[in-house]
């Protein structure tokens, strides 16, 4: 039996649960939402996990940090964020301590998945990366980067914008924390998933600088260059991850792909739909211990 834990309103959790129902996979769900409050007890003396009054012994667990609760409650304050984080922390902590329960990224349990460190590691492992400056004072970037350029926070949590728009709309001195500054790259964007020993590639087109702003994107499956597949495996192995997604975009006027970042809790519902539930199937297969290599690559 597989335990699935996360947000009631998370479309990724929804896609995975629907695929489990289609395949008649035994599961229990532990969901949180505006009107849904699960009950758990982790008994340190007996090692039991009790869910809604019943002890359960899952063979595998899939858990996602819920980022949708705050949106549903129409607030971004500490309440929703604290609720989501503590639920994730509890289930993730229990999972990481269970040697006989399958789960993703258990070797990465002590990692903070730092975007700066990941970018530097990717370059070391042979990925091409964009010219990058990290600074807390965007008005002092000057001629260090080619224009047009973009900016985004080093820890994420906000949309990517152009540097010019950012300088026009904000007082740089009023937001004194580090940001990435990079030349603006071109689509199509490549999203590359690793799930166990399987890789999935997708091309993404959007008229928006950050497609998450209006969720206006066209997605199609992509064959993965063999060299890129090998480097993706090396990078995710180095990070202790068997579930992750990396993003790439093209240098202007070329077919050369630049690595942008790797996410260890990636959204996947929209991409999953494009391959008829193939990503959910790969997640389920891994949790059932049935994962096998299936790289869709081109030389």
C-alpha positions as CSV (number, residue, x, y, z in Angstrom):
1,X,0.0,0.0,0.0
2,X,1.3,3.5,-1.0
3,X,0.7,6.5,1.3
4,X,0.2,9.7,-0.7
5,X,0.5,12.9,1.4
6,X,0.1,16.5,0.3
7,X,-2.4,19.2,-0.5
8,X,-6.1,18.5,-1.3
9,X,-6.0,21.2,-4.0
10,X,-2.6,20.2,-5.4
11,X,-3.2,19.2,-9.1
12,X,-0.1,17.0,-9.0
13,X,-1.4,15.0,-6.1
14,X,-4.7,14.8,-7.9
15,X,-3.1,13.5,-11.1
16,X,-1.2,10.8,-9.2
17,X,-4.3,9.6,-7.2
18,X,-6.4,9.4,-10.3
19,X,-3.8,7.2,-12.0
20,X,-3.6,5.0,-8.9
21,X,-7.4,4.6,-9.1
22,X,-7.3,3.7,-12.8
23,X,-4.6,1.1,-12.1
24,X,-6.4,-0.2,-9.0
25,X,-3.3,0.4,-6.8
26,X,-3.9,0.1,-3.1
27,X,-3.2,3.5,-1.4
28,X,-4.1,5.7,1.5
29,X,-4.2,9.5,1.1
30,X,-3.2,12.0,3.8
31,X,-4.5,15.3,2.5
32,X,-4.7,18.8,3.9
33,X,-7.0,21.6,2.7
34,X,-9.1,24.6,3.8
35,X,-11.8,22.3,5.2
36,X,-9.8,19.1,5.5
37,X,-7.8,18.2,8.5
38,X,-6.2,14.8,8.7
39,X,-5.0,13.4,12.0
40,X,-1.7,11.6,12.5
41,X,0.2,10.2,15.4
42,X,3.8,9.2,15.1
43,X,4.5,6.9,18.1
44,X,8.2,7.0,18.8
45,X,7.9,4.1,21.2
46,X,6.3,1.6,18.9
47,X,7.3,3.2,15.6
48,X,3.7,3.1,14.4
49,X,2.1,5.7,12.1
50,X,-1.5,6.3,12.9
51,X,-3.7,8.0,10.3
52,X,-7.2,9.1,11.3
53,X,-7.3,6.6,14.1
54,X,-6.0,3.6,12.2
55,X,-2.4,2.3,12.3
56,X,-1.0,1.9,8.7
57,X,2.1,0.2,7.4
58,X,2.7,1.6,3.9
59,X,5.3,0.0,1.7
60,X,6.0,3.3,0.0
61,X,5.2,7.0,0.4
62,X,4.9,10.0,-2.0
63,X,4.8,13.4,-0.2
64,X,4.7,16.9,-1.6
65,X,5.0,20.2,0.2
66,X,1.6,21.9,-0.4
67,X,1.9,25.4,-1.9
68,X,-1.8,25.7,-2.7
69,X,-3.3,26.1,0.7
70,X,-2.3,29.8,1.1
71,X,-3.8,30.5,-2.4
72,X,-7.1,28.9,-1.5
73,X,-7.3,30.8,1.8
74,X,-6.4,34.0,-0.2
75,X,-3.5,34.8,2.1
76,X,0.2,34.3,2.1
77,X,0.8,34.9,5.8
78,X,2.4,32.6,8.3
79,X,-0.7,30.6,9.0
80,X,-1.0,28.7,5.7
81,X,2.7,28.5,5.2
82,X,3.3,27.2,8.7
83,X,0.5,24.6,8.3
84,X,1.9,23.3,5.0
85,X,5.5,23.2,6.1
86,X,4.8,21.4,9.3
87,X,2.7,18.7,7.6
88,X,5.5,18.2,5.0
89,X,8.2,18.2,7.7
90,X,6.4,15.5,9.8
91,X,5.7,13.1,6.9
92,X,9.0,13.6,5.2
93,X,10.8,13.1,8.5
94,X,8.9,9.8,9.2
95,X,9.6,8.6,5.6
96,X,13.3,9.4,5.7
97,X,13.7,7.3,8.9
98,X,11.9,4.2,7.4
99,X,14.5,2.0,5.8
100,X,11.9,-0.4,4.5
101,X,9.5,2.3,3.0
102,X,10.3,3.3,-0.6
103,X,10.3,7.0,-1.3
104,X,12.0,9.6,-3.5
105,X,15.1,11.6,-2.7
106,X,15.8,9.9,0.6
107,X,19.5,10.2,0.0
108,X,19.0,14.0,-0.3
109,X,17.2,14.4,3.1
110,X,20.0,16.6,4.5
111,X,20.3,18.8,1.4
112,X,18.8,22.3,1.2
113,X,18.8,22.1,-2.7
114,X,20.5,25.5,-3.0
115,X,20.0,27.0,-6.5
116,X,23.4,28.7,-6.5
117,X,25.3,25.5,-5.5
118,X,23.3,23.5,-8.0
119,X,24.1,25.9,-10.8
120,X,27.8,25.8,-10.0
121,X,27.7,22.0,-9.7
122,X,25.9,21.7,-13.1
123,X,28.7,23.7,-14.7
124,X,31.3,21.5,-13.1
125,X,29.6,18.4,-14.5
126,X,29.6,19.7,-18.1
127,X,26.3,21.7,-18.4
128,X,26.4,25.0,-20.2
129,X,25.0,27.7,-17.9
130,X,24.1,31.3,-18.7
131,X,26.4,34.2,-17.8
132,X,25.2,34.8,-14.2
133,X,25.7,37.5,-11.6
134,X,24.2,37.3,-8.1
135,X,23.8,40.6,-6.4
136,X,21.7,42.4,-3.7
137,X,21.9,45.7,-5.7
138,X,20.4,45.3,-9.2
139,X,21.0,49.0,-10.0
140,X,24.8,48.3,-9.9
141,X,24.8,45.4,-12.4
142,X,25.8,47.9,-15.1
143,X,27.5,46.3,-18.1
144,X,28.3,43.0,-16.4
145,X,25.5,41.3,-18.5
146,X,24.3,41.5,-22.0
147,X,20.8,43.0,-22.5
148,X,18.0,42.1,-22.4
149,X,18.5,40.5,-19.0
150,X,16.2,38.9,-16.4
151,X,16.1,38.8,-12.6
152,X,14.8,36.2,-10.1
153,X,15.3,35.6,-6.3
154,X,18.1,33.2,-5.5
155,X,15.8,31.1,-3.4
156,X,12.8,31.2,-5.7
157,X,9.3,32.1,-4.6
158,X,8.7,34.9,-7.1
159,X,8.2,35.2,-10.9
160,X,11.0,35.9,-13.3
161,X,10.9,39.4,-14.7
162,X,13.1,41.5,-17.0
163,X,15.8,43.5,-15.3
164,X,14.5,46.7,-16.9
165,X,10.9,46.1,-15.7
166,X,12.2,45.4,-12.2
167,X,14.3,48.6,-12.0
168,X,11.3,50.6,-13.3
169,X,8.8,49.1,-10.9
170,X,10.9,48.8,-7.7
171,X,13.3,50.9,-5.7
172,X,16.3,48.5,-5.6
173,X,17.4,49.9,-2.3
174,X,14.1,48.8,-0.8
175,X,14.6,45.1,-1.6
176,X,18.2,44.5,-0.5
177,X,18.5,40.7,-0.9
178,X,20.4,38.6,-3.4
179,X,19.0,37.8,-6.8
180,X,20.1,36.0,-10.0
181,X,20.8,38.3,-13.0
182,X,21.2,36.6,-16.3
183,X,20.8,37.3,-20.0
184,X,17.4,36.6,-21.3
185,X,17.4,33.2,-23.1
186,X,15.0,31.9,-25.7
187,X,12.4,29.2,-26.0
188,X,11.4,26.5,-26.6
189,X,12.3,25.6,-23.1
190,X,13.2,22.0,-22.2
191,X,11.9,20.4,-19.1
192,X,13.7,17.2,-18.2
193,X,12.3,14.9,-15.5
194,X,14.1,12.1,-13.7
195,X,11.9,9.5,-12.0
196,X,13.9,6.6,-10.6
197,X,15.8,5.4,-13.6
198,X,13.5,6.9,-16.2
199,X,13.8,10.2,-18.0
200,X,11.0,12.3,-19.6
201,X,11.6,15.3,-21.8
202,X,9.2,18.1,-22.8
203,X,9.4,21.2,-25.0
204,X,7.5,24.2,-23.6
205,X,6.5,27.2,-25.6
206,X,4.9,30.3,-24.0
207,X,4.5,34.0,-25.0
208,X,5.2,35.0,-21.4
209,X,8.6,35.5,-19.9
210,X,7.6,33.3,-17.0
211,X,4.9,30.9,-18.1
212,X,3.7,30.4,-14.5
213,X,2.2,34.0,-14.5
214,X,-0.8,33.2,-16.7
215,X,-0.3,29.4,-17.2
216,X,-0.2,30.0,-20.9
217,X,2.0,27.3,-22.3
218,X,2.0,24.6,-25.0
219,X,3.8,21.4,-24.1
220,X,4.9,18.5,-26.3
221,X,7.1,15.5,-25.6
222,X,10.8,15.9,-26.6
223,X,13.5,13.4,-27.4
224,X,16.4,13.9,-25.0
225,X,20.0,14.2,-26.4
226,X,22.0,11.3,-25.1
227,X,24.7,13.6,-23.7
228,X,22.2,15.7,-21.8
229,X,20.6,12.5,-20.4
230,X,23.9,11.3,-19.0
231,X,24.7,14.7,-17.4
232,X,21.1,14.8,-15.9
233,X,21.7,11.4,-14.3
234,X,25.2,12.5,-13.0
235,X,23.8,15.8,-11.5
236,X,20.8,14.2,-9.8
237,X,23.0,11.4,-8.5
238,X,25.4,14.0,-7.1
239,X,22.5,15.7,-5.3
240,X,21.1,12.3,-4.0
241,X,17.9,12.7,-6.0
242,X,15.9,10.1,-7.9
243,X,13.0,12.4,-8.5
244,X,13.7,15.9,-10.0
245,X,13.2,18.1,-13.0
246,X,15.7,20.4,-14.6
247,X,15.0,23.4,-16.9
248,X,16.9,24.5,-20.0
249,X,16.6,27.4,-22.4
250,X,18.4,28.3,-25.6
251,X,21.2,30.9,-26.0
252,X,19.8,33.6,-28.4
253,X,20.1,32.6,-32.0
254,X,21.6,29.2,-31.3
255,X,20.5,25.6,-30.6
256,X,22.7,25.5,-27.5
257,X,20.8,24.7,-24.3
258,X,21.7,26.3,-21.0
259,X,20.9,24.7,-17.7
260,X,18.8,27.0,-15.5
261,X,17.9,25.0,-12.3
262,X,16.9,21.7,-10.9
263,X,13.8,21.2,-8.7
264,X,13.4,18.3,-6.3
265,X,9.7,18.8,-5.9
266,X,8.6,19.7,-9.4
267,X,5.1,20.3,-10.6
268,X,4.2,17.6,-13.2
269,X,0.4,17.5,-13.7
270,X,0.4,19.5,-17.0
271,X,3.3,17.5,-18.4
272,X,1.7,14.2,-17.2
273,X,-1.4,14.9,-19.2
274,X,0.7,15.3,-22.3
275,X,1.9,11.7,-22.0
276,X,-1.4,10.2,-20.9
277,X,-0.3,9.8,-17.3
278,X,3.1,8.5,-18.1
279,X,4.8,10.5,-15.3
280,X,2.3,9.3,-12.7
281,X,2.9,5.8,-14.0
282,X,6.6,6.1,-13.6
283,X,6.1,7.4,-10.0
284,X,3.8,4.5,-9.1
285,X,6.2,2.0,-10.7
286,X,9.1,3.3,-8.7
287,X,7.1,3.2,-5.5
288,X,6.1,-0.4,-6.3
289,X,9.7,-1.3,-6.9
290,X,9.1,-1.8,-10.6
291,X,11.1,1.1,-12.0
292,X,13.3,0.3,-15.0
293,X,15.5,2.4,-17.3
294,X,13.7,3.9,-20.2
295,X,15.6,6.9,-21.5
296,X,14.0,8.5,-24.6
297,X,17.2,10.0,-26.1
298,X,18.7,10.9,-29.4
299,X,22.4,10.9,-30.3
